[in-house]
Amino acid sequence: MTIFYTASIRGLTKYKQNYDLIYKTIKSLGNKYIGNYPFKVTTNEVYSYNEDEILDFFHTLESFMKKCDLMILELSTHSVSMGYMIMKQLSMKKPVIALYTKSNKPAFLAGIDDDNFQLIEYDLHNVKKLLIDAIEYAKGNNNSRFNLMLNPSLTQYIESESDKENISKAAFIRQLIKDHKKS
């Protein structure tokens, strides 16, 4: 499995030990790693980039996202960029493991209801076991795709109900199936 791991550069000073441990753990599990960690730039350097350098940096990160099978992020330092990357990855139907330390739960991300998204609290003592389990879950969570032909009335109903729930039509249908399976 090809894994892209990243974290907020702003958190490097405070969470370097965590970032390093996650990186070393990912590499030790026999996965192919792609990414920009260990960081070769500082926050000040990134914020001083000119427009071309910013675009290059952005396109490099996006290329890692496109090439990977799984993205892992350390989110103890809140970052709009990390949120963007999560949503971009999920829109490509790729799994995401988002790690955070106690007292740093990214509350807004806790609302993401997607089978490809795992939000996990960790510490330095349990990160290896948690990553092993989370990566295994991500590997086994490959969705199957099939076509479903519906008449216009059913299509309109699904569109209306999924809009009310603010979810995709596919997510609405999956929820109906899960609810039916429970009963």
C-alpha positions in Angstrom: 0.0 0.0 0.0 1.3 3.5 -0.9 1.0 5.9 2.0 1.2 9.6 2.0 1.9 11.0 5.5 2.0 14.7 6.4 1.4 17.1 9.3 1.3 20.8 9.9 4.7 22.4 9.6 3.6 24.8 12.3 3.4 21.9 14.8 6.9 20.6 14.1 8.6 22.3 17.1 6.0 21.1 19.6 5.2 17.6 18.1 8.5 16.6 16.4 8.8 13.4 18.5 5.2 12.5 17.5 5.7 13.3 13.8 9.0 11.3 13.8 7.4 8.3 15.5 4.5 8.1 13.2 6.8 8.4 10.1 9.1 5.7 11.4 6.1 3.4 12.2 4.6 3.8 8.8 8.0 3.0 7.2 8.5 0.0 9.5 5.2 -1.6 8.5 6.5 -2.4 5.0 4.3 0.1 3.2 5.6 2.3 0.3 6.0 5.8 1.6 5.6 9.0 -0.4 5.5 12.5 0.9 7.3 15.5 2.2 8.2 14.3 5.7 10.8 14.8 7.2 10.1 18.5 6.3 12.9 20.2 4.5 11.3 23.7 4.9 10.3 25.8 7.9 7.0 27.6 8.5 8.8 30.9 7.8 10.2 29.7 4.5 6.7 28.5 3.3 5.1 31.8 4.3 7.8 33.7 2.4 7.3 31.7 -0.8 6.5 33.7 -3.9 3.4 32.8 -6.0 5.2 30.3 -8.2 6.8 28.6 -5.2 3.4 28.3 -3.4 1.9 26.8 -6.6 4.8 24.3 -6.8 4.4 23.3 -3.1 0.6 22.9 -3.6 1.0 20.8 -6.8 3.6 18.6 -5.1 1.3 17.8 -2.2 -1.6 17.2 -4.6 0.5 14.8 -6.6 1.3 12.8 -3.5 -2.5 12.7 -2.7 -3.2 11.4 -6.2 -0.5 8.7 -6.1 -1.2 7.3 -2.7 -3.6 4.6 -1.7 -4.0 6.0 1.8 -3.3 9.3 3.5 -2.3 9.6 7.1 -2.2 13.0 8.9 -1.1 14.2 12.3 -3.6 16.9 13.3 -2.7 18.0 16.8 -1.9 21.4 15.4 -5.1 22.7 13.8 -4.6 23.6 10.2 -7.0 24.6 7.4 -4.6 23.1 4.9 -4.9 19.7 6.6 -8.7 20.0 6.5 -8.6 20.8 2.8 -6.4 17.8 2.1 -8.7 15.5 4.0 -11.8 16.6 2.1 -9.9 16.4 -1.2 -8.8 12.9 -0.5 -12.2 11.8 0.6 -13.7 13.3 -2.6 -11.3 11.0 -4.5 -12.8 8.0 -2.5 -9.4 7.3 -0.8 -9.0 6.4 2.8 -7.7 8.9 5.4 -6.4 8.2 8.9 -6.3 11.4 11.0 -4.3 11.2 14.2 -4.4 13.6 17.1 -3.2 13.8 20.7 -5.4 14.1 23.8 -6.9 17.6 24.2 -6.3 18.4 20.6 -9.3 16.7 18.9 -10.3 18.5 15.8 -13.9 18.9 16.7 -15.1 20.0 13.3 -13.6 16.9 11.6 -15.4 14.7 14.2 -18.5 15.4 12.1 -17.3 13.7 9.0 -19.4 10.6 8.4 -17.5 8.7 5.7 -16.4 5.0 5.9 -13.0 6.1 4.4 -12.3 8.5 7.3 -10.8 7.4 10.6 -10.3 10.0 13.3 -8.1 8.5 16.0 -6.7 9.8 19.3 -3.2 8.4 20.0 -0.2 8.7 22.3 3.4 7.8 21.9 2.8 4.4 23.5 -0.1 3.2 21.4 0.5 4.7 18.0 2.1 1.6 16.4 -0.8 -0.7 17.4 -3.4 1.9 16.4 -1.7 2.5 13.0 -1.5 -1.3 12.3 -5.3 -1.6 13.0 -6.2 1.5 11.1 -4.2 0.6 8.0 -5.7 -2.9 8.0 -9.2 -1.4 8.3 -8.4 1.0 5.4 -7.1 -1.9 3.3 -10.3 -3.8 3.8 -12.6 -0.9 3.2 -12.6 -1.1 -0.5 -16.0 -0.2 -1.7 -17.7 -2.0 -4.6 -19.3 0.0 -7.3 -22.4 -1.0 -9.3 -25.0 0.8 -11.4 -28.5 1.3 -10.2 -31.2 2.3 -12.7 -34.1 4.2 -11.1 -37.3 5.7 -12.5 -37.5 9.6 -12.4 -39.8 9.5 -9.4 -37.3 7.5 -7.2 -34.4 9.6 -8.5 -36.2 12.8 -7.5 -37.0 11.3 -4.1 -33.4 10.3 -3.4 -32.1 13.7 -4.6 -34.5 15.5 -2.3 -33.8 13.4 0.7 -30.1 13.4 0.3 -30.2 17.2 -0.1 -32.1 17.5 3.2 -29.5 15.3 4.9 -26.7 17.2 3.2 -25.1 13.9 2.0 -24.5 12.4 -1.4 -27.2 10.2 -3.1 -24.8 7.2 -2.7 -24.4 7.9 1.0 -28.2 8.1 1.4 -28.7 4.8 -0.3 -25.9 3.2 1.7 -27.6 4.5 4.9 -31.0 3.0 3.8 -29.3 -0.4 3.2 -27.5 -0.2 6.6 -30.8 0.7 8.4 -32.6 -2.1 6.6 -29.9 -4.6 7.5 -30.2 -3.7 11.2 -33.9 -4.3 11.2 
